[in-house]
Amino acid sequence: MSPHPRDARDAEPDKRTLRREFLLVRNALPEDDVQEARTVLARRALDLAELAAAGTVAAYVSVGSEPGTGALLDALRARGTRVLLPVLLPDNDLDWGAYDGAGSLVEVRHPGKMTLTEPGGARLGRDAVLAADVVLLPGLAVDARGMRLGRGGGSYDRVLARLEAAGAHPALVVLLYDSEVVAHLPHEAHDKAVHAVVTPSGVRRF
């Protein structure tokens, strides 16, 4: 795999710069590496005690060269876990729908944003995530404190704020490539640390 971007602590670049750097590295990954990571990540994640005990998991459908979630979604559903997937709303907040297999997914083109794969069934409301025992968060990197660098849209900041306001405390887990776990990332007061990161080489808890 390609080397990861410079450690953020050297010159403390801003989040926008870091996002661009991590995306450049991720998008340059060979397709074989992306496919292999998808299988390994599913196996690593399924071994998590939190996922094994979860009745409901809020997850997401990976896009492009993101660490793949497809195999994990199917494995969770196969063992009887209820899987919720996000639906992007015009204000960048998230509604939710149930995952009922690959055939239940539809591609949705959001004006001015990327095309996403979302559940095509009934909408369950923004508060449906409050029932989750585990929330799988997309991200571009995580640091030694568990601080996550997202894509910058703010959707999951709203989700995390909603969970906190409701007194809900699901396990927060991010799936990444090994090169995306770094020593330090800039963070703001509203940023929340995750509890664990799963990479092809293993699991790290914070």
N, C-alpha and C positions, 0 to 999 in steps of 0.2 A: 504494500500500500504506500501511497505517497506520504511524505513527512507532514506532520501537522503544522499549522501556522505558528508563528512565534508565540512564545508564552506571553500572555497579556500583561504580566507584571513589568516587563522590561520598560515599556514606554507608556503603559496604561492607555492603549488606544480605546476609542469609544466603541460602543456596542455596534454601531452601524458598520464601522471598519471591520470589526471582528466577524460580523455576520458575513460580509462579503468574502473574507479570507476563508472561513470555514466552508462556505458554499462552493468556492472555487476548488478546494481540495476534494470535497465530497463529490462534486459533479465530474471530477476527473477520474474517479475510481473505475477500474475495469468492470464490465458487466459481470464477469465471473466472480469477482470479489463481492459484488453486491448480492448476487444470488446465493453464494456460500454463506454470507453473513446472515441472510434471512433465515436459513435453516438453523444455523447455530444459535442465533438469538432466540428463536422460538424455544429451543431445547433449554437454553439457560434460563429464560424467563419462567418456563413451566416448572422449573425446580424451585422457584421462590416459594417460601412458606406462605407468604401473603397471598399469592395467587392461588395456591392450593386450597387455602381456606376461604377464598372469596366466593360469595354467592353472586355478586354483581361486580363487573369490571367495566369502567369507562375507558375505552381505548380510542383508536383512530385508524384510518386507512392510510398507509404510507403512500407517498407520491414520489415519482422519479427515483433518485438515488438515495432517498431516505432509508435508514435501516428498516428493512421490510417487516411488516406486521401481519401479512396475509396468513402465513402458516400458523402464527400464534392465535389469531382470531378463530380459525377453524378448530385448532386444538382445544381452546377454551370452551367453545360451543359444544364440541364432541364430549367433553366430560361434564356437561350440564351447567356450566357457568352462564349466567345471563350477561350478555355483552352489549353495552351501549356505545353508539358511535355518534360523533358530532355532526351537526348540520349548521353551516355557517350562515348567520343572519346578516342583513344589510348593515347593521351597526357594529359588525365584527364580534358580537356576542355569539354564543352557541346554544342551539336547541339540540335535542337528542332523539335518536331513534334506535330501535332494537336491531341487532345483527341476526339475520335469519339465513345466513349462508351467502356465498358469492352472488347467487342469483337475485338477492334482495338489494344489491347495490346499483346505484345509477351514477353516471357522470354528470356533474353540474358545473356549468360555466358561470362564474360569478363576474359580473362586469368590472373591469379594471383590476381583477385579481386572477389567481391561478384557477385552473379547472380542478375540481376536487371530486373524489368518489365518496358518495354519501349514502346512507340508508334511504331506500325509497318508500318505506312504509309510514305508518302513523307517526306524527310528531308527539313527543312525550312532554315537551316543555323544558324550559331552562333549568328548572329545579330537579329534573330527573337525575342529574348527576349526584344529588345529595344522597341517593341510595347506594352509591358505589362504595365497595369495601377497598378497592384499589383504583387509582386513576393513573393511566399510562399517559405521560405527557410527551408530545413531540419536542424536539430541541435540536440545537446545533452543537452544544458543548455543555459540560458541567465541570465545576472546579472542585478542589479538595474539601470545600465546605459544603458541597452539595448545591451550590448556586447554579441555576440553569440559565443558559442563553437561548432564548426563543427566537422566532423569526421577526418579531417586532410588531405584530398586528394587535397584540393585547388581548386576544381572545381568551387565552388561558389565565392571564392575570385576572380577568373577570370571573372565570370559573373558580380560581383559588380564593378570591375575595368572597364569592358566594358561599363556598364551603366553610370558610372561617366565620362568616356572619351567622351561619346556621348552626355553628358548633359541631360540624361534621369533621371527622379526622381520618379520612382514608389514607392508606399508604400511597405515597407519591413516587412513581417510578419512571425513569426516562431510559429510552433505548438509544444507544449511540455506538459508533465505531470506536475502536480503542484509541485512535489518535485524537479523539474529541474530548477525552478526559484530560484536563490540564490543571496546572497548579493554582491559577488565580484568574478570575473574571471580574470585571467591574459589575457592581450591582447598585440598585437603588432601594430606598426604604421599603417600597411595596413588594419587592422581590421575595419569594418564598423558596427556601431550600427544599430539595427533594430528599426522600429517605434512602433511595438506592438508585444506582445506575447499572444497567445490564449492557455488557459489551460482548463481542465474540469470545474474548478471553476469560470472562467471568463476571462476577457480581461484586460491586463495592457498595457498602452501606455508609451512611453519614449520620 
